[in-house]
Amino acid sequence: MSADTVRTEAIDRQREQRGWYFYDWACSVYSTSVLTVFLGPYLTSVAKSAAGADGFVHPLGIPIRAGSFFAYCVSASVIVSIFVMPLVGAAADRTGRKKPMLAACAYVGAAATTGLFFLSGDRYLLGGLLLIVANSAVAVSMVVYNSYLPQIAPPEDRDRVSSRGWAFGYAAGSSMLIVNLVLFTAHDSFGVSESAAVRICLASAGLWWGAFTLVPLKRLRDRRTTSTAPTVHGWRQLAATLRNMRGKPLTLAFLLAYLIYNDGIQTVISQASVYGSEELGLSQSTLITAVLMVQVLAVAGALGMGRLARTYGAKRTILGSLAAWTLILAAGYFLPAGAPVWFFVLASGIGLVLGGSQALSRSLFSHLVPPGQEAEYFSAYEMSDRGMSWLGPLLFGITYQLTGSYRDAIISLVAFFVIGFALLARVPVRQAILEAGNPIPKRI
């Protein structure tokens, strides 16, 4: 291969990588502004306004405490996505037409998010439906997005590329949160009510998502595939994927560990604002500032942990982050109400470990995926990513429903990190990479 050809391929690969980063930039604003900051407290308040004297709402005739409605909707969204993700993942691998699938998922999610502008009064059912659609759409789009990583980055470069993607996402989240904070805190100056300001922030995330998705759609390219295997539907496709993964037990062991500890991470992300507002009595401005702090520090954390992985390996770095998550939750249980300073200290700790633990998990898993089955395997991986976990929010909601205490609900999540740490520590990743048929990087 000539030097010119090598140089051209390197330039094309860098162009794709930069385009790939921009989908994190596009959709992370949804995860930050919508899922983490505004929608939890706002949808909870809408549900409470629709509740009876006993504090319960009754969707489909089922009695649900208004304070648990948001958590249950997050759980419902992953049930929906379980049907769709394996189907889309298998179809992407077999057809090689990933870009149309990425576009469809992104714009369904962006439209649902923009539709949250109409969430007002007692329309909690509308909010729940749009949340389920948007959450499911972002989960499915991430299956396709993540499946590009092994194709656009060589093994020794994946920790860096994955970390940069997360850093782009957190940088976007920070940028939009600054705008949101200005609008929310000075809504009177802009001539809008507090409720209208929240709805504008929600809708703007959908518009951002849709606009910046154009960049990866322009720069990423589809690759030909020779697979002729048929794609089946729903649970049958999920069962087929899991049967295939049984032939790679070490990949499955890593995935089990990831599904457990990431369930805890995503539940903390999605429920932190509810905990801060309902249990600690913190204002919306305080919560936005705290999440903004998380986003800014997560950029440094993702890049910093990527550097640590080059020295200590991705597995050891992830294990260290899980230990830190356990300490953070334990500290969160004892936070005094009405004390924003201590909440900011806790947010700083979350920011430093958040991006890195997720970015390195993604890059480590990419080494464990057999070539040609990237999207199908990432469909299983994605079931617990970006706030789409079902067990964590369900446990959080049930714990609150039974105890009436968000402190008990938040401390219950420690189990996810302890169990995930123990399971990950037992996975021999070098053997798992060989088992998947991939080359072993110098440091893993």
Backbone torsions as a table, in degrees:
resi	resn	phi	psi	omega
1	MET	NA	130.1	-176.0
2	SER	-73.7	161.1	179.4
3	ALA	-62.8	-37.3	179.1
4	ASP	-63.9	-39.8	179.0
5	THR	-65.4	-43.5	178.3
6	VAL	-61.1	-43.1	-179.7
7	ARG	-64.9	-40.9	178.9
8	THR	-64.3	-42.7	178.7
9	GLU	-63.7	-39.7	178.9
10	ALA	-64.1	-41.0	178.7
11	ILE	-65.0	-43.2	178.5
12	ASP	-63.0	-40.1	-180.0
13	ARG	-65.3	-42.0	177.9
14	GLN	-64.7	-36.6	177.6
15	ARG	-63.4	-43.9	178.0
16	GLU	-64.6	-41.1	180.0
17	GLN	-61.2	-43.5	178.5
18	ARG	-64.0	-40.2	175.7
19	GLY	-63.7	-38.4	179.5
20	TRP	-63.1	-40.9	178.4
21	TYR	-56.2	-33.3	-172.6
22	PHE	-72.6	-16.4	173.6
23	TYR	-74.0	-34.8	170.3
24	ASP	-59.7	-42.4	177.7
25	TRP	-60.3	-38.2	-176.5
26	ALA	-72.8	-52.0	-169.8
27	CYS	-90.3	-15.7	-178.3
28	SER	-67.7	-23.2	176.3
29	VAL	-63.9	-35.2	174.5
30	TYR	-61.2	-49.1	-177.3
31	SER	-62.3	-36.0	-176.6
32	THR	-81.6	-63.6	-173.0
33	SER	-70.6	-39.1	-175.3
34	VAL	-86.2	-64.0	-171.1
35	LEU	-70.9	-40.2	-172.7
36	THR	-87.8	-38.2	-170.9
37	VAL	-103.6	-62.7	-164.6
38	PHE	-90.4	-43.4	-167.3
39	LEU	-70.7	-37.2	-179.6
40	GLY	-57.5	-60.9	179.2
41	PRO	-63.0	-37.8	-176.0
42	TYR	-71.0	-46.1	178.5
43	LEU	-64.7	-35.1	176.0
44	THR	-62.8	-41.0	178.8
45	SER	-67.2	-37.6	176.9
46	VAL	-64.8	-42.6	178.5
47	ALA	-64.0	-38.9	179.4
48	LYS	-66.0	-34.5	178.6
49	SER	-69.1	-24.3	179.1
50	ALA	-92.9	-7.3	-175.1
51	ALA	-76.3	158.5	175.1
52	GLY	-79.5	-172.9	-178.9
53	ALA	-63.3	-23.6	-179.1
54	ASP	-85.0	-1.4	178.5
55	GLY	83.7	12.9	-178.0
56	PHE	-111.3	144.5	166.7
57	VAL	-106.2	166.2	-173.0
58	HIS	-134.9	64.7	175.1
59	PRO	-66.5	130.8	-177.3
60	LEU	54.9	27.1	178.3
61	GLY	78.6	6.9	-178.2
62	ILE	-95.5	124.1	179.2
63	PRO	-73.4	122.5	-179.5
64	ILE	-134.1	130.0	175.1
65	ARG	-61.9	132.0	-174.9
66	ALA	-56.1	-34.0	180.0
67	GLY	-68.6	-15.4	179.5
68	SER	-99.4	-7.0	-171.9
69	PHE	-61.2	-44.2	-179.4
70	PHE	-60.8	-46.7	-179.7
71	ALA	-61.5	-39.9	179.5
72	TYR	-66.8	-34.7	178.3
73	CYS	-66.6	-38.9	176.0
74	VAL	-61.5	-42.0	177.3
75	SER	-63.4	-41.6	-179.7
76	ALA	-63.5	-33.5	-178.2
77	SER	-64.9	-35.0	-179.9
78	VAL	-73.8	-29.5	175.8
79	ILE	-64.0	-41.4	176.5
80	VAL	-63.3	-45.4	-175.9
81	SER	-68.1	-26.3	177.8
82	ILE	-59.8	-35.3	178.4
83	PHE	-70.1	-33.3	-169.2
84	VAL	-95.1	-39.4	-172.8
85	MET	-59.4	-47.9	179.8
86	PRO	-62.5	-36.0	178.9
87	LEU	-63.8	-48.0	-179.6
88	VAL	-66.6	-41.1	179.5
89	GLY	-61.3	-46.9	179.4
90	ALA	-64.8	-40.9	179.5
91	ALA	-64.5	-37.8	178.9
92	ALA	-64.0	-41.6	178.8
93	ASP	-67.3	-38.4	-173.1
94	ARG	-81.7	-29.5	-179.5
95	THR	-99.0	-25.2	-174.9
96	GLY	74.3	2.1	-177.4
97	ARG	-95.3	76.9	-176.0
98	LYS	-82.3	-36.0	-175.7
99	LYS	-61.1	-45.9	177.7
100	PRO	-60.1	-35.7	179.1
101	MET	-69.7	-40.9	176.7
102	LEU	-61.6	-43.2	-179.6
103	ALA	-63.0	-44.9	-178.0
104	ALA	-61.8	-47.1	-178.9
105	CYS	-65.1	-43.1	-177.4
106	ALA	-62.4	-42.8	-174.2
107	TYR	-80.9	-24.9	170.0
108	VAL	-65.5	-45.7	179.0
109	GLY	-65.1	-41.3	179.7
110	ALA	-64.1	-39.4	179.5
111	ALA	-66.1	-43.1	178.8
112	ALA	-63.6	-40.4	179.2
113	THR	-65.2	-43.2	177.4
114	THR	-61.5	-34.4	179.2
115	GLY	-64.9	-16.2	177.7
116	LEU	-64.3	-11.5	174.6
117	PHE	-57.8	-28.0	-176.0
118	PHE	-91.3	8.6	177.9
119	LEU	-82.6	105.4	-178.8
120	SER	-153.4	171.5	178.1
121	GLY	62.2	-124.2	179.4
122	ASP	-113.4	28.0	-176.9
123	ARG	-82.5	53.4	-177.6
124	TYR	-66.9	-30.0	178.7
125	LEU	-67.3	-39.0	175.7
126	LEU	-61.5	-45.7	178.7
127	GLY	-61.2	-42.4	178.9
128	GLY	-63.7	-41.7	-179.8
129	LEU	-64.8	-47.0	-179.7
130	LEU	-65.5	-35.5	176.1
131	LEU	-62.5	-44.9	-179.7
132	ILE	-62.7	-43.5	179.3
133	VAL	-64.3	-48.3	-177.3
134	ALA	-65.3	-43.8	-179.9
135	ASN	-63.5	-41.5	178.5
136	SER	-65.7	-41.4	-178.6
137	ALA	-64.9	-42.6	-179.5
138	VAL	-67.7	-34.2	177.9
139	ALA	-64.1	-46.2	-178.6
140	VAL	-67.4	-38.8	178.8
141	SER	-64.0	-33.4	-179.7
142	MET	-70.6	-26.0	173.1
143	VAL	-58.0	-50.6	-178.5
144	VAL	-67.9	-44.5	-178.8
145	TYR	-59.5	-51.1	-178.1
146	ASN	-64.5	-30.0	-177.7
147	SER	-67.8	-14.7	175.5
148	TYR	-73.7	-25.0	-171.7
149	LEU	-55.0	-48.9	178.8
150	PRO	-65.9	-18.9	-178.0
151	GLN	-88.3	-26.1	-175.3
152	ILE	-106.0	-6.7	-178.1
153	ALA	-136.8	129.5	174.9
154	PRO	-67.2	161.6	-173.9
155	PRO	-52.1	-44.2	-175.5
156	GLU	-72.5	-8.1	-175.0
157	ASP	-110.4	-1.4	-170.3
158	ARG	-72.8	-36.2	177.2
159	ASP	-59.4	-43.2	-179.9
160	ARG	-65.1	-47.8	-177.6
161	VAL	-64.6	-44.8	179.4
162	SER	-63.0	-42.1	179.2
163	SER	-64.3	-39.0	178.1
164	ARG	-65.8	-37.2	176.8
165	GLY	-59.4	-47.6	178.0
166	TRP	-63.1	-39.8	179.4
167	ALA	-61.5	-41.5	175.4
168	PHE	-57.8	-44.3	-179.4
169	GLY	-61.7	-45.3	-180.0
170	TYR	-69.9	-32.2	175.4
171	ALA	-63.9	-41.2	177.1
172	ALA	-64.2	-44.3	178.4
173	GLY	-58.3	-41.6	178.6
174	SER	-63.2	-44.6	-177.7
175	SER	-60.7	-47.6	-178.4
176	MET	-69.9	-34.5	179.5
177	LEU	-65.2	-33.3	176.4
178	ILE	-61.9	-45.1	177.2
179	VAL	-62.9	-44.6	178.8
180	ASN	-60.3	-41.7	-178.4
181	LEU	-63.3	-41.8	178.2
182	VAL	-63.0	-45.9	-179.2
183	LEU	-64.6	-45.1	-175.1
184	PHE	-68.3	-45.9	-176.2
185	THR	-72.8	-27.0	-178.5
186	ALA	-114.9	33.4	-175.0
187	HIS	-61.4	-32.5	178.4
188	ASP	-63.6	-37.2	179.8
189	SER	-65.9	-27.8	178.8
190	PHE	-90.3	-0.1	176.9
191	GLY	75.7	26.7	178.2
192	VAL	-126.2	155.3	177.7
193	SER	-77.2	167.7	178.5
194	GLU	-61.5	-42.4	179.0
195	SER	-62.4	-43.4	179.3
196	ALA	-64.8	-37.1	178.2
197	ALA	-62.6	-42.1	177.8
198	VAL	-62.3	-44.3	-178.2
199	ARG	-66.1	-33.7	175.9
200	ILE	-66.9	-41.2	178.0
201	CYS	-62.1	-42.3	178.5
202	LEU	-62.2	-48.6	-177.4
203	ALA	-66.5	-35.7	-178.6
204	SER	-63.9	-30.3	177.0
205	ALA	-64.3	-38.3	177.5
206	GLY	-66.7	-40.8	178.6
207	LEU	-65.3	-41.6	176.9
208	TRP	-59.8	-48.8	-179.7
209	TRP	-54.3	-49.5	-177.9
210	GLY	-66.5	-40.7	-176.1
211	ALA	-67.4	-47.8	-174.3
212	PHE	-80.1	-11.9	173.7
213	THR	-64.6	-21.4	178.7
214	LEU	-61.2	-29.4	-177.7
215	VAL	-67.1	-55.0	177.6
216	PRO	-63.5	-32.3	178.3
217	LEU	-65.0	-26.9	178.1
218	LYS	-81.9	-36.7	-170.6
219	ARG	-96.5	-31.8	178.4
220	LEU	-73.2	153.0	179.6
221	ARG	-129.7	147.7	175.4
222	ASP	-77.9	150.4	178.7
223	ARG	-119.1	143.7	-179.5
224	ARG	-67.4	149.2	175.6
225	THR	-131.0	148.4	179.4
226	THR	-102.6	2.6	-177.4
227	SER	-70.1	137.4	176.3
228	THR	-120.5	11.3	-178.7
229	ALA	-66.4	140.6	-178.6
230	PRO	-73.9	152.6	174.6
231	THR	-102.2	129.0	177.6
232	VAL	-103.4	-169.8	-167.5
233	HIS	-121.4	150.8	168.4
234	GLY	51.3	-127.8	-176.7
235	TRP	-62.5	-32.0	179.9
236	ARG	-65.7	-37.4	176.9
237	GLN	-68.3	-40.3	176.7
238	LEU	-61.0	-43.7	178.9
239	ALA	-63.1	-39.0	178.9
240	ALA	-65.1	-41.1	178.2
241	THR	-63.2	-44.4	-179.3
242	LEU	-67.8	-35.0	175.9
243	ARG	-63.8	-40.4	177.2
244	ASN	-63.3	-40.1	-179.1
245	MET	-69.6	-21.4	177.5
246	ARG	-63.2	-23.5	175.3
247	GLY	-75.9	-7.9	176.5
248	LYS	-125.1	71.1	-172.2
249	PRO	-61.7	-29.6	-179.6
250	LEU	-75.3	-35.1	172.4
251	THR	-62.2	-41.8	179.0
252	LEU	-65.0	-36.4	178.7
253	ALA	-65.2	-42.6	176.6
254	PHE	-63.3	-43.1	-178.1
255	LEU	-61.6	-39.6	178.5
256	LEU	-62.4	-44.9	177.8
257	ALA	-60.6	-45.1	-179.1
258	TYR	-62.7	-45.7	-179.0
259	LEU	-58.1	-34.1	-178.3
260	ILE	-76.9	-54.1	-176.0
261	TYR	-71.3	-32.3	178.3
262	ASN	-71.9	-27.5	172.9
263	ASP	-57.0	-43.9	177.8
264	GLY	-65.1	-43.6	179.7
265	ILE	-59.3	-48.9	-175.7
266	GLN	-67.9	-32.0	178.5
267	THR	-70.3	-39.0	175.3
268	VAL	-59.7	-44.4	-179.2
269	ILE	-61.2	-46.9	-173.1
270	SER	-77.9	-23.3	-174.7
271	GLN	-108.8	-3.3	-175.4
272	ALA	-61.8	-40.6	-178.8
273	SER	-67.4	-38.2	176.4
274	VAL	-63.0	-43.1	178.2
275	TYR	-61.3	-45.7	-178.9
276	GLY	-64.9	-40.9	-176.6
277	SER	-79.7	-43.0	-173.0
278	GLU	-85.2	-39.5	-176.1
279	GLU	-93.4	-41.6	-175.6
280	LEU	-94.4	-10.1	177.0
281	GLY	67.9	31.8	-178.1
282	LEU	-87.6	149.6	-179.0
283	SER	-75.6	161.7	178.9
284	GLN	-62.2	-36.2	178.5
285	SER	-63.6	-39.6	177.5
286	THR	-63.6	-42.5	-179.8
287	LEU	-65.0	-41.6	179.1
288	ILE	-63.4	-42.8	179.2
289	THR	-62.4	-41.1	179.7
290	ALA	-64.6	-44.2	180.0
291	VAL	-67.4	-35.9	175.5
292	LEU	-61.2	-41.3	176.8
293	MET	-61.2	-41.4	177.8
294	VAL	-60.6	-44.6	-177.5
295	GLN	-63.3	-44.1	-179.0
296	VAL	-64.8	-46.5	-179.3
297	LEU	-70.4	-27.2	179.4
298	ALA	-67.5	-29.2	175.2
299	VAL	-62.0	-49.6	178.2
300	ALA	-65.9	-38.5	-179.6
301	GLY	-63.9	-42.8	179.7
302	ALA	-63.5	-46.2	-180.0
303	LEU	-69.2	-38.2	179.8
304	GLY	-67.0	-42.4	178.4
305	MET	-70.2	-28.4	172.9
306	GLY	-62.0	-38.5	176.4
307	ARG	-68.1	-40.6	177.4
308	LEU	-60.5	-37.4	-179.5
309	ALA	-64.2	-32.0	178.2
310	ARG	-67.2	-24.2	179.9
311	THR	-95.6	-46.0	-172.8
312	TYR	-106.0	-10.4	-177.2
313	GLY	94.1	150.0	-176.4
314	ALA	-64.7	-40.7	-176.2
315	LYS	-62.6	-48.7	-179.1
316	ARG	-64.3	-37.3	179.6
317	THR	-66.2	-41.5	177.5
318	ILE	-63.0	-43.5	179.6
319	LEU	-59.9	-40.3	176.6
320	GLY	-62.3	-38.0	179.5
321	SER	-67.7	-34.4	179.2
322	LEU	-67.6	-37.4	174.8
323	ALA	-61.6	-41.2	178.3
324	ALA	-64.4	-40.2	177.7
325	TRP	-59.5	-40.7	180.0
326	THR	-62.0	-44.5	178.8
327	LEU	-65.2	-37.4	-179.6
328	ILE	-63.6	-44.4	179.9
329	LEU	-66.1	-40.4	178.1
330	ALA	-60.3	-42.0	177.3
331	ALA	-66.0	-37.4	-179.5
332	GLY	-61.8	-32.7	179.7
333	TYR	-61.3	-33.9	-174.4
334	PHE	-96.8	6.2	179.9
335	LEU	-60.9	131.7	177.4
336	PRO	-73.4	146.3	178.4
337	ALA	-70.0	146.7	176.5
338	GLY	68.9	23.0	-179.4
339	ALA	-122.6	83.8	-175.1
340	PRO	-62.7	-28.6	-178.1
341	VAL	-59.6	-46.5	-179.5
342	TRP	-68.4	-31.9	175.3
343	PHE	-65.5	-37.1	176.9
344	PHE	-66.6	-38.2	177.2
345	VAL	-61.9	-43.9	178.8
346	LEU	-64.5	-40.9	178.9
347	ALA	-61.5	-36.4	178.6
348	SER	-62.6	-42.3	177.9
349	GLY	-63.6	-40.9	178.4
350	ILE	-62.5	-43.9	-178.1
351	GLY	-60.0	-39.1	-175.9
352	LEU	-69.7	-25.4	-178.6
353	VAL	-108.1	-14.8	-171.7
354	LEU	-63.0	-61.5	-174.2
355	GLY	-63.9	-41.0	-177.2
356	GLY	-65.5	-42.2	-179.2
357	SER	-64.3	-34.5	179.3
358	GLN	-77.3	-44.7	-178.1
359	ALA	-63.0	-43.8	-178.5
360	LEU	-71.8	-30.7	175.1
361	SER	-64.1	-42.1	179.3
362	ARG	-63.4	-47.1	-178.0
363	SER	-68.6	-37.0	178.3
364	LEU	-65.1	-42.4	179.3
365	PHE	-63.9	-33.5	-178.6
366	SER	-61.3	-26.0	176.8
367	HIS	-75.3	-19.1	-173.9
368	LEU	-97.8	4.0	-177.1
369	VAL	-97.6	126.8	176.7
370	PRO	-60.7	139.2	179.0
371	PRO	-56.5	137.3	179.3
372	GLY	89.3	-5.0	-179.8
373	GLN	-124.4	28.8	-173.2
374	GLU	-61.2	-52.2	-175.8
375	ALA	-67.4	-37.9	-179.7
376	GLU	-63.8	-43.6	179.0
377	TYR	-71.0	-37.6	178.8
378	PHE	-70.3	-17.3	173.8
379	SER	-65.3	-39.4	175.5
380	ALA	-69.2	-41.5	178.7
381	TYR	-59.7	-42.2	-172.3
382	GLU	-73.8	-12.0	-179.4
383	MET	-60.9	-20.3	-179.3
384	SER	-118.0	20.0	-174.5
385	ASP	-108.3	157.3	172.6
386	ARG	56.3	40.5	176.7
387	GLY	78.8	12.2	-178.5
388	MET	-95.6	6.6	178.8
389	SER	-65.5	146.8	-179.0
390	TRP	-105.6	-33.0	-174.1
391	LEU	-72.8	-41.0	-179.4
392	GLY	-62.2	-54.7	176.6
393	PRO	-59.7	-34.9	178.9
394	LEU	-65.0	-45.5	177.8
395	LEU	-62.7	-42.7	178.3
396	PHE	-59.3	-47.6	-179.0
397	GLY	-65.8	-42.6	-179.7
398	ILE	-66.7	-41.9	179.3
399	THR	-60.3	-42.7	177.4
400	TYR	-67.2	-40.4	-179.1
401	GLN	-61.9	-36.5	-177.7
402	LEU	-81.3	-33.8	-173.5
403	THR	-107.3	-23.3	-175.0
404	GLY	72.1	12.9	-177.4
405	SER	-122.5	122.6	175.0
406	TYR	-73.4	-21.1	175.4
407	ARG	-65.6	-45.2	176.4
408	ASP	-62.4	-37.1	-179.3
409	ALA	-65.4	-41.6	-176.7
410	ILE	-72.6	-36.2	-178.3
411	ILE	-73.4	-22.8	179.0
412	SER	-63.8	-21.0	-177.2
413	LEU	-76.0	-11.7	178.1
414	VAL	-56.8	-34.9	-177.4
415	ALA	-56.5	-35.3	-178.6
416	PHE	-63.8	-38.9	-177.8
417	PHE	-76.7	-37.6	179.0
418	VAL	-66.3	-47.5	-179.6
419	ILE	-67.2	-43.1	179.0
420	GLY	-60.6	-41.2	177.4
421	PHE	-59.9	-47.9	-177.3
422	ALA	-62.7	-40.6	-178.8
423	LEU	-71.3	-42.0	-179.4
424	LEU	-65.5	-38.7	-179.0
425	ALA	-59.7	-25.4	-176.8
426	ARG	-88.4	-5.8	-176.5
427	VAL	-86.1	119.1	174.9
428	PRO	-81.2	94.2	-168.5
429	VAL	-67.4	-34.0	178.6
430	ARG	-63.0	-43.6	177.1
431	GLN	-65.2	-36.3	-180.0
432	ALA	-65.4	-37.7	179.0
433	ILE	-66.0	-43.9	177.2
434	LEU	-62.3	-40.4	-179.8
435	GLU	-62.4	-32.2	179.5
436	ALA	-81.2	-9.5	178.6
437	GLY	86.4	26.7	-178.2
438	ASN	-116.0	156.2	176.6
439	PRO	-72.2	147.9	-179.4
440	ILE	-89.7	125.0	176.4
441	PRO	-66.2	164.9	-179.6
442	LYS	-62.2	-36.5	-178.3
443	ARG	-132.3	119.5	-178.0
444	ILE	-137.7	NA	NA
